[in-house]
Amino acid sequence: MTQASSITPATPPSSESAGIISALLLKDGVIDKRQLSYATRVRSKLTTHRTMMDTLLDLGYVTQEQLQNTLRSNQMNIRLGDLLLELGYLREADLQQALGMQKELSGKKRLGEILVEKGFIEERRLLETLAYQLGYPLIELSFIALDRSLLAAIPLNVCREHKFVPVRREGNAIVLAFSDPLDQKAQDVARGFLGQSLKIAIAPRESILENLAALERTSSQPSISDDSSIIGMINTLIEEAIDECASDIHIEPMKDRLRVRLRCDGVMLQHKDYPREIAPQLTSRIKVMAEADIAERRRHQDGRILFASARHGINLDMRVSFYVTIYGEKIVLRLLNNKGTLLDIREIGMAPRMLDHFIYEALEAPTGVMIITGPTGSGKTSTMYSCVNFLNNINTSIITAEDPVEYIIDGISQCSINTKIGVTFEETLRHIVRQDPDIIVLGEIRDHFSAETAIQAALTGHKVLTTFHTEDSIGGLVRLMNMEIEAFLISSTVVCVVAQRLLRRVCPDCAETYIPTPLDLSRLNLSPNDLAGAEFKIGRGCKSCRFSGYRGRAGIFELLVMNEMVKNAILNNKSSYDIRKISIETSGMVTLMEDGIVKAAQGLVSMKEIITDLPRLGKPRPLGELRRILGVTQ
Ligand SMILES: [Zn+2]
């Protein structure tokens, strides 16, 4: 057990005093002293951190509703910092720092404001916590929904000073959105102007201020939906997406607004909202840019935009899709070459020994088919471009058929499939071999015809690079067999199959030690001893990772290099289970899950994602053995 000491809990959770919320629950008679002391004892024995509230809820001593009632009826006595601390959303040290700053500012700023500004907590998290715990609704403001008549009763500068905005009447009550619903002074001011019956709601500070500003200029200012500002808005949006290294922009009409989200590192992120009423002009303008039919609003369409970015000095190629939804057309712009720089093959993230193996046995082999496989968004196209870049030199003729070209490389002949004008995949493949290539790159093998073209080209002495959509490397071989390619052709032409995934990288700025739970271990099918020497990390969330705990991505690889034993297994029509077993035992193959475990044990990726995103097949080998095979020192 001493060997595994690094993955057993170092310190039990601190046994801080029961806290103000527990005291209030006790005072209100929701829990009794015996329950509280039992919960305290249970909590001190847990190996993972649970807050006192979670523990009380888990034990069934308190319901969420009772908790909300107690919090609401005792609002005057609860301070935001204590609440966040007890809920486990804030660290003691961060709170103390923020309180210190508040003192320096002689109370000119609310604590919540400072916490958000310093990046100790994300505003949305803060508001959701308040909304959930206090039972107030969290509302998305859009200035068309506001009842302007209410503004006759209260001056805008008062609203701005206390960070609230009147929303609408509900019977005799007035709904008001506050950025800080615990701000008693703001509530008193609002009651002074609007009367006693207020319904409190919560909204982000920025959107309250934006809405107040919009209300102020509504009468005199021109509408934001005139043409020149629409063009400006779209250009700004695209530039922002390039800034964020986004791969896609989603513009979605919703009931009350136009929501814009960006996909960054594979994850959808809220970017901004536009007012619903500009949707027609915005859509028309993007259609003009994409050379789509402006008059057509009831059918799905697609198009393409070449965008010259003034801010970044690049030409961006975008594929645009218009999809008709019940609220209007949803627009998705895919930013094709917004992938940053082309990675050197040595920087794609393969472990040292796997990389050597890959370069010497596969990339430098003069002929044969190399397959890179994985689901959409697994990074296989980037890896393929890194391979092409490695092979690209003055004495080699390289030609591609891609759908579409996603990255332009100097010195090779790239063809983008364009079915609209008759440049189909089939037509291109018929011509490609006549171009006297040494290396042929086929964007993707998707049917018997493209598979056969790849195999035939390899048989006639070419090197072929291509991609597939399969779960793992063995799946790639099985797919070829299912495309009715003879086993002997597969075994004599395929050089290697690389399976790949992209997992999110743990943010280095907020990484903390993570101790695998018994459930993690059972899901991985490993014992603590198998993971001796591991240093798992988890990101707690900070400003530099937009509070996700992750920043950037890391490749996870499985490399199958075909040796005689694997070839024989294919020739003898062995099952995929047997082929996998033989590959692991004789070709030095490390599975995706095993490579993931090694990278998680370095603190590069999270335990959570290797469990949810990598195929779990069989029992992984112990970390020490994997590190030896891959040449990973730590
Ligand atoms: Zn972070």
Residues whose N, C-alpha, C, O or C-beta is under 5 A from the ligand:
A	BS01	ZN	C507 D509 C510 G539 G541 C542 S544 C545 G549
